[in-house]
Amino acid sequence: MLDDLELDNLEVSTLAKRPGVKWALATARGALPGWIADMDFPVAEPIRNALTEAVHSDLGYPVWDDGVTANPLVEAFVERMTTRYGYAPQPEHVRVFTEVIQALQAVLHVATQPGDAVAMHTPAYPPFVQTLEKMDRRLVPIPMVDTEDGWFFDADRLAADVAQHGCRALILVNPHNPSGRVFSRGELSALAEVAQRHDLLVIADEIHAELAYEPHQHVPFATLAPDVAARTVTLTSASKAFNLAGLRCSVADVAPACVRAALDALPPLLLGQPGSLGVFGTLAAWRHGESWLTEVRALLDRNRQLVAAGLPPAVRHHLPEATYLAWLDWRALGLGDDPAATLLTGSRVMLSSGPDFGPGGQGYARLNFATSEPVLTEILRRLREIGS
Ligand SMILES: Cc1ncc(COP(=O)(O)O)c(C=O)c1O
């Protein structure tokens, strides 16, 4: 199916005409894009069909606006989580949002106060770092530690830091962006133990779950135990695995009753809601996108190996266990705190700047490898020029 769409033969000349921010901004800067987390692969056929059908039939108010009919995303989300992970959110706890970032901000807004401390693994997805700054929540870093065996964190140190800072919440991004770690059941249990002991609200962003590579298995945090589930808000979206970020649609399992009540007390449309195309695109992805996802995951698996083999030898990195993002340590090359700035002009490749990822980001840059082989090969060739 994907061969018909020339999935892996996409050339720069074609991609450079794309209107989305990934290519538009890089092209304007005379560079190839390896930055923002969008994939270059064509939209899955079932999603294209669903969107086309909607455009050709009815773009009026959707049926779930009648106040009686449930948003079909609720059932689709519960079904997908149950079949993939044995995780069965209660339908009446599920809320829809336009974006995972919006859902995270809404939950922080209703469930924490300015000045509250919030723990999060660092380096961290930049919008979450910025969110905590903007909302005046204190970031308590859970540093990811680079070891010979990959990225790990020290749960004992976390327990001490949570106690010392009086944390109210834990933001858990699993699989983790940017390290690509899929946290093990043991690691998650250690986090759950700290959350229980210190009565933390857990906001579990599991948006990259479907991009885990064998043999790594995603374990939803809410499946650890019923009392863990009861303190967890799980966030997800089809936007990463199916490359639909522009459709603006996400889903949350808001298990804690007090958070649900606080969200439900907001004026009903204050946060807006996903448009019908977002809903139809997500439904098509979750119900009919499996063969596309399987093929894309295989290509991404191949690409992560190409990255490992094709980086400048002095650049340190660990093979990501999930995601199409490679977190690269450029410090041995002496490119300063923000290697992405040097690489943009020196290599004409646009990476994500490490310092934007908060503590632990200096000297690093993140590479998005979700592109065709010819483009990735050229990106790696350019990066090697500066590393040689
Ligand atoms: C960990 C993580 N959470 C959330 C998002 C963004 O999701 P959304 O576009 O639904 O806000 C991303 C995008 O890259 C991400 O990596």
The ligand as an ORCA input file, in Angstrom:
! r2SCAN-3c Opt
* xyz 0 1
  C       5.575     13.897     24.474
  C       4.667     14.700     23.592
  N       3.489     15.125     24.073
  C       2.650     15.878     23.323
  C       2.991     16.219     22.035
  C       2.074     17.092     21.239
  O       0.825     16.557     21.127
  P      -0.357     17.512     20.622
  O       0.018     17.990     19.261
  O      -1.554     16.629     20.638
  O      -0.426     18.603     21.633
  C       4.200     15.794     21.486
  C       4.584     16.183     20.125
  O       5.641     15.936     19.661
  C       5.061     15.014     22.299
  O       6.234     14.580     21.839
*
